[in-house]
């Protein structure tokens, strides 16, 4: 048994060193991202806060993507007026727990989230990429809304209790844009237009998606904002 010790110890040292390098590299990258977000906020005239914010997810808890898991909070929040729209962009964290024979394990989830405030209250509408889970849900009665464009209906799963509102939002210009940007996941509810991404985006991607958020807003027909005024 002792004859293997000279080989075991160097291996352990190598593993420890690799872990330490990984942690240090992650911290450096995190700091660079924080600096980049702060510079982005200054350039765009937005406010920036790196602090954890538990109140923000509660305030927008009616949005499905912000109502999952435990230990929910926002961080690295950009806020203010962007191209004449009130916006928020932030990293969102939540945790899930699973139990096996070795005990209960926590899994942390992070993604990027964007919010644009609308001037009127609207019904719930979600537009997401069609995938295996949405197709299975349809089998169990969770039907999505179909459109004249077969390509759009195949690419996206659209759900809303108000079909007319869904058709108004998914007009020809909107469908054209979404078919050219198939990674988008959109939710509209109350006075909020929101985009969600499954990972934490880079600073460059955050700025690009602020622009896409505004572009989506521009493709909402103006009569939606005047018909009940």
C-alpha positions as CSV (number, residue, x, y, z in Angstrom):
1,X,0.0,0.0,0.0
2,X,2.8,2.4,0.9
3,X,4.6,1.7,-2.3
4,X,1.9,3.7,-4.1
5,X,2.2,6.9,-1.9
6,X,5.0,8.6,-4.0
7,X,2.6,8.4,-7.0
8,X,-0.5,9.4,-5.1
9,X,0.8,12.6,-3.5
10,X,2.0,14.3,-6.7
11,X,-1.4,13.5,-8.3
12,X,-3.2,15.1,-5.3
13,X,-1.0,18.2,-5.6
14,X,-1.7,18.5,-9.3
15,X,-5.5,18.3,-8.7
16,X,-5.4,20.9,-6.0
17,X,-3.3,23.2,-8.2
18,X,-5.8,22.8,-11.1
19,X,-8.7,23.6,-8.8
20,X,-7.0,26.7,-7.5
21,X,-6.1,27.9,-11.0
22,X,-9.8,27.3,-12.0
23,X,-11.1,29.4,-9.1
24,X,-8.6,32.2,-9.7
25,X,-9.4,32.3,-13.4
26,X,-13.2,32.4,-12.7
27,X,-12.7,35.2,-10.3
28,X,-10.6,37.2,-12.8
29,X,-13.2,36.7,-15.5
30,X,-16.0,37.7,-13.1
31,X,-14.2,40.9,-12.3
32,X,-13.6,41.7,-16.0
33,X,-17.3,41.2,-16.6
34,X,-18.2,43.6,-13.7
35,X,-15.8,46.2,-15.1
36,X,-17.3,45.8,-18.5
37,X,-20.9,46.1,-17.2
38,X,-19.9,49.3,-15.3
39,X,-18.3,50.8,-18.4
40,X,-21.4,49.8,-20.5
41,X,-23.7,51.5,-18.0
42,X,-21.6,54.7,-18.1
43,X,-21.6,54.7,-21.9
44,X,-25.4,54.2,-22.2
45,X,-26.3,56.5,-19.3
46,X,-27.7,53.7,-17.2
47,X,-27.4,52.9,-13.5
48,X,-25.5,49.8,-12.5
49,X,-25.5,47.8,-9.2
50,X,-23.6,44.6,-8.7
51,X,-25.3,43.8,-5.4
52,X,-27.8,41.0,-4.9
53,X,-31.4,42.2,-5.1
54,X,-34.1,39.9,-3.8
55,X,-36.8,42.5,-4.2
56,X,-36.6,42.7,-7.9
57,X,-37.7,39.1,-8.6
58,X,-40.6,39.5,-6.2
59,X,-41.7,42.7,-7.9
60,X,-41.8,40.8,-11.2
61,X,-42.8,37.4,-9.9
62,X,-45.8,37.2,-12.2
63,X,-43.4,36.5,-15.0
64,X,-43.0,32.7,-15.3
65,X,-39.2,32.7,-15.7
66,X,-38.8,34.6,-12.5
67,X,-41.2,32.4,-10.5
68,X,-39.2,29.2,-10.4
69,X,-37.0,27.6,-7.8
70,X,-35.7,29.0,-4.4
71,X,-33.1,31.5,-3.3
72,X,-34.2,33.9,-6.1
73,X,-32.3,37.1,-6.6
74,X,-31.0,39.5,-9.3
75,X,-27.5,40.8,-9.5
76,X,-25.5,43.0,-11.8
77,X,-28.5,45.2,-12.6
78,X,-28.5,47.7,-15.3
79,X,-31.5,50.2,-15.1
80,X,-32.7,53.4,-16.6
81,X,-33.8,54.9,-19.9
82,X,-32.5,53.3,-23.1
83,X,-33.6,54.7,-26.4
84,X,-36.7,56.3,-24.8
85,X,-37.7,53.1,-23.0
86,X,-37.4,52.2,-19.3
87,X,-35.4,49.0,-19.1
88,X,-33.8,46.6,-16.7
89,X,-31.1,44.0,-17.6
90,X,-29.7,41.7,-15.0
91,X,-28.3,38.3,-14.0
92,X,-31.0,36.1,-12.4
93,X,-30.2,33.3,-9.9
94,X,-32.4,30.6,-8.5
95,X,-31.7,27.2,-6.9
96,X,-33.2,23.8,-7.1
97,X,-32.7,20.8,-4.8
98,X,-32.7,17.1,-5.5
99,X,-32.3,14.2,-3.1
100,X,-30.6,10.9,-3.7
101,X,-29.0,8.2,-1.5
102,X,-26.1,10.5,-0.6
103,X,-28.4,13.3,0.6
104,X,-29.9,16.6,-0.7
105,X,-28.0,18.5,-3.3
106,X,-28.4,22.1,-4.3
107,X,-28.0,23.2,-8.0
108,X,-27.6,26.9,-8.8
109,X,-29.0,28.3,-12.0
110,X,-28.1,31.6,-13.7
111,X,-29.5,33.3,-16.7
112,X,-29.7,36.8,-18.2
113,X,-33.0,38.7,-18.1
114,X,-34.3,41.8,-19.8
115,X,-37.4,43.9,-19.0
116,X,-38.9,46.8,-20.9
117,X,-41.8,48.7,-19.2
118,X,-44.9,49.2,-21.4
119,X,-47.4,52.1,-21.0
120,X,-50.4,49.8,-20.7
121,X,-51.5,46.6,-19.0
122,X,-51.6,43.5,-21.3
123,X,-52.7,39.9,-20.9
124,X,-50.2,37.1,-20.5
125,X,-48.4,36.0,-23.7
126,X,-45.4,33.7,-24.1
127,X,-43.4,33.1,-27.3
128,X,-40.8,30.4,-27.0
129,X,-38.9,28.1,-29.4
130,X,-40.8,25.0,-30.1
131,X,-39.0,22.0,-28.5
132,X,-39.7,18.5,-27.2
133,X,-41.2,19.7,-24.0
134,X,-43.7,22.1,-25.6
135,X,-44.7,19.3,-28.0
136,X,-45.2,16.9,-25.1
137,X,-47.3,19.5,-23.3
138,X,-49.5,19.8,-26.3
139,X,-50.3,16.1,-26.1
140,X,-51.5,16.7,-22.5
141,X,-53.8,19.5,-23.6
142,X,-51.6,22.6,-23.3
143,X,-52.3,23.7,-26.9
144,X,-50.4,26.6,-28.4
145,X,-51.8,29.1,-30.9
146,X,-51.4,28.4,-34.6
147,X,-50.7,31.0,-37.2
148,X,-51.1,31.2,-41.0
149,X,-47.4,31.0,-41.3
150,X,-46.6,27.3,-41.0
151,X,-42.9,28.1,-40.7
152,X,-43.6,30.4,-37.7
153,X,-45.9,27.8,-36.0
154,X,-43.3,25.1,-36.4
155,X,-40.5,27.3,-35.0
156,X,-42.3,28.9,-32.0
157,X,-44.7,27.9,-29.3
158,X,-47.2,30.8,-28.6
159,X,-49.6,30.7,-25.6
160,X,-52.0,33.3,-24.3
161,X,-55.5,33.3,-22.9
162,X,-56.3,36.1,-25.4
163,X,-55.9,34.8,-29.0
164,X,-56.6,38.2,-30.5
165,X,-53.8,39.8,-28.5
166,X,-51.5,37.0,-29.6
167,X,-52.4,37.6,-33.3
168,X,-51.9,41.3,-32.8
169,X,-48.5,40.8,-31.3
170,X,-47.4,38.1,-33.8
171,X,-48.1,40.3,-36.8
172,X,-46.2,39.8,-40.1
173,X,-43.4,42.2,-39.2
174,X,-42.9,40.5,-35.8
175,X,-43.0,37.0,-37.2
176,X,-40.4,38.0,-39.8
177,X,-38.1,39.3,-37.1
178,X,-38.5,36.3,-34.8
179,X,-37.8,33.9,-37.6
180,X,-34.5,35.7,-38.1
181,X,-33.9,35.6,-34.3
182,X,-34.9,32.2,-33.2
183,X,-33.0,32.2,-30.0
184,X,-35.5,34.7,-28.4
185,X,-37.8,33.8,-25.6
186,X,-40.4,36.5,-25.0
187,X,-43.0,37.1,-22.3
188,X,-45.5,39.9,-22.1
189,X,-47.7,40.4,-19.0
190,X,-49.1,43.4,-17.1
191,X,-46.8,46.3,-18.2
192,X,-43.8,44.2,-19.0
193,X,-42.1,43.0,-22.2
194,X,-39.4,40.5,-21.1
195,X,-36.6,38.5,-22.7
196,X,-34.9,35.5,-21.0
197,X,-31.7,33.7,-21.9
198,X,-30.6,30.4,-20.5
199,X,-27.1,31.6,-19.6
200,X,-25.3,34.7,-18.3
201,X,-24.5,36.7,-21.4
202,X,-21.3,38.6,-22.1
203,X,-21.2,42.4,-21.9
204,X,-21.3,42.6,-25.7
205,X,-24.4,40.3,-25.9
206,X,-26.2,42.3,-23.2
207,X,-25.8,45.5,-25.3
208,X,-26.9,43.6,-28.4
209,X,-30.0,42.3,-26.7
210,X,-31.0,45.6,-25.3
211,X,-31.2,46.7,-28.9
212,X,-33.3,43.6,-29.8
213,X,-35.6,44.3,-26.8
214,X,-36.3,47.8,-28.2
215,X,-36.7,46.3,-31.7
216,X,-39.4,43.9,-30.5
217,X,-41.1,46.8,-28.8
218,X,-41.1,48.8,-32.1
219,X,-42.9,45.9,-33.8
220,X,-45.9,46.0,-31.4
221,X,-48.7,47.7,-33.3
222,X,-49.4,51.2,-32.0
223,X,-53.2,50.6,-31.9
224,X,-52.5,48.3,-28.9
225,X,-51.5,51.3,-26.9
226,X,-54.4,53.6,-28.0
227,X,-57.4,51.3,-28.4
228,X,-58.2,51.4,-24.6
229,X,-56.6,54.8,-23.8
